[in-house]
Amino acid sequence: MNLRLRLALITFSLTLLGLGLGLLLTYQILERSRLADLDRELRLQASIVLQAALSGRPIPDSLADALSQDNRVQSAQVYRGLQKIWEGGTFTSDLPFDAAMLGREGPSEVRGLRVYTLSQGDLSVQLSESLWLLRETLERFVEVAVPIALLLALLSAGLGYLAAGLAVRPLERLTRAAARFEQGEPVPQISGQDEVASLARSFASLLDRLKDQREREQQFLAYAAHELRTPLSAFRASLEAARLRGQMGPEQLSRLHREALRLETLAQNLLALSRAESGEVRGQPLDLADLVSEAFDRFQPLALERGLELGLEAQPAPVYADPRLLEQALNNLVHNALRYTSKGSVLLKSGLEEGWAWLEVADTGPGFHKDFHEGLGLRVARAVAQALQGELQIKQHQGSQVRLRLPQRQAHTGG
């Protein structure tokens, strides 16, 4: 059973339950109201009979005629003690209508009769009327009201089915889009302001993020495969040359060493990316100025080898972060800057601004193309920034400036 039918069935059930309770309440109100009216009428008639009995006068003709109407089954009895002294109406009874009420006052119901007893001294008057007319009226009410209630419940179920169709339409569109997600089809735009539309938009946004994540993972896998293939091919070529020559010269050893370093860097990046994206962060107090100073010392030989000037402007920037992840991110930024800058300089900086601590790598290289795809190094740096509740900013002005910003925090303990 689909959602529309379930909602329609629930609507039908709730409507029928509500109408049933309403009919029951209306039935009881009608019954009580009619009984109250009948009790007032019987009491009035009983008081007239009682006054006549007390004064010794005959029962008024108007009351006697009322008790003898063909369309009503009424009767009256007058008792002195337990002895009946008068009776009139459309039917007679050898016994009191309600013997337990003699000498008392109030309504009662016995054997399908509504009885009202009024007493004064040793005189008791009981006026009674059959309840068949009231029961017949209530039965007709039920006969008319129940089919109307069923019809209204069916109508509400139909309207509920249509309303449910309109309400779940965004979810149905999203379901079809999710089924076609594997084929790479775009996620539809969901309109509407109700809760279902908002939920559908949330799922659509989730599908969009999953699609973007999948594309990034595919790009990452392609990049990682390419990065792995290059050093492995170099390894194989060097080993094959050494096998053919029967020995390995300094050039092959140097090349193997470089490729081993590339593989090590790749493995470190993959590990850092995994830790950052899984939230495996080990925080501790540190100063970004120390990180950029250490990176300056570490990359100075490579900068000299490439004929580039490596500068340092390290201002204190205390944070609470994971030093290993930050070091890997900074290594990637510096390595990229040295790799793509053919001449000029690379500047390492750190500092504070408006509650943020930052480190920056600026170069005089060609900058980023507008359609560039992030390589593994930048992706690791961005993932590290996000894992540490920061952000990675990329600007271009006479080269490129990549800044990693983190919230400035007071040193505290914890991990």
Protein Blocks (a to p, Z undefined) as FASTA:
>chain_A
ZZklmmmmmmmmmmmmmmmmmmmmmmmmmmmmmmmmmmmmmmmmmmmmmmmmmnopacdf
klmmmmmpfkbccdddddehjacfbdcdjbdcfbdfblmlgoiacdddeehiacddddeh
jbccdddddfklmmmmmmmmmmmmmmmmmmmmmmmmmmmmmmmmmmmmmmmmmmmmmmmm
mnopacdddedjbfklmmmmmmmmmmmmmmmmmmmmmmmmmmmmmmmmmmmmmmmmmmmm
mmmnopacfklmmmmmmmmmmmmmmmmmmmmmmmmmnopacdddddfklmmmmmmmmmmm
mmmmnopacddddddddddddfklmmmmmmmmmmmmmmmmmghcdddddddeehiacddd
ddfbebjafkbccdfklmmmmmmmmmnopacddddeeiaddddddddddddedZZ
